[in-house]
Amino acid sequence: MIARMWRGLVPTEKAAEYAEIVERTGMSGYRRTPGNQGAQLLTRDLGDGRTEIVTLSWWTDLDHIRAFAGDDITHAKYYPEDDDYLLDRELTVTHFEVRPEDT
């Protein structure tokens, strides 16, 4: 299994609204793509007027991630609304191999 992680920063006063947009766009896109095993959106108030947004998604393999992200799976996928909210964004996403639990 592969975990995919993306991060961005938004003004804290816009965090709840942006989280709804991310759920409607990227998160629902993850969940609709075959091979997706789940997705979560995390938020963290940094206490300085900014909130960090993190998306985590789990995939059966890299080919299924390509179905969502395109050939360059390291390139972050953005939507038109993102420009109205993001103060800073990662242009790439990070992928991790998820190690199985010992049984």
N, C-alpha and C positions, 0 to 999 in steps of 0.2 A: 504494500500500500504506500502511496505517496501523499504527503501533506503539502499543501500549497499555502503560503502566507504572504499577505500584502498589508502595507501600513500607509496611513495618511494622517495629516493633522488638520483639524478644523477649529474655527472659533467655538468656544464652549457654548455660547448662546445659540449656535446653529447645530450643535451635535445631535440632538434628538431628531430634528428635521432631516439632517443628512443621513442618519442611521436608517430612517424610513426609506429614503431614496436608494440607499445601498441594498436594502432588503428587496426592493421592487426591481432593481436592475441586476447588479452582479450576483447577489445571493440567489435570486430566483433563477438566473441563468445557470449558475452552478448546479442547482438542484434538478433542473430540467435536463441536464446533459447526461446521457447514458455513461455509466462508469463512475459517477459521483456517488460517494458513500456518506455524504453529509457535509454540512457547512454551518459555521457559527460566526457571528459578528460580535466583536469585543470592543468596549469603549473604556477609556481611562482618562479621567479629568486630571490634567497635569498641574492644576492649581495656579496657572499663570495666564488664564484666559484661553488656553488651548486644550483641546481634547484629542487624544490619540484614538484612531479607529484602526482596528485590525480585523482582517477577514482570514479565517482558517477554513480550508476545505480539504476533504479526503477523497482520494481517487484510487481506482484499482490499478492504474498504470499511466505512463506518460502519454500513450496514444489517446486515451480518453481525455486527458488534459488538453491535447492538441485540438480535439473536437470543439472545445470551448474557447481556447485562447488563440488558436492558429498555430502555424508552424514554429514560430519563435515563442516557446512557452515561457521564456524568461521575461518577455515584454509585458508590462501591466496593461490591462484592458480598461479603458476609461469611457465614460458616457458624457453626453453634452452637459448635463446638470452639474457634473463634478467641478467644473471651473467656477461655479458660483459659490462653492463652499470650501474647497481645499486651500489651505495656506501653504502646505507642503505635501508632497507625495513622492512615494518611491516609484521610479520609472520601471523598475524590475520587480519581479516577485521571487520569492525564495521557495525552493522545493527541498523537502526532507524525506528520506526513506523512513517509514515507520517500522520499527522493529517489533516483531511479534512478542507477545507476553510469553514468559516461560510457563509451561503447563505442568 
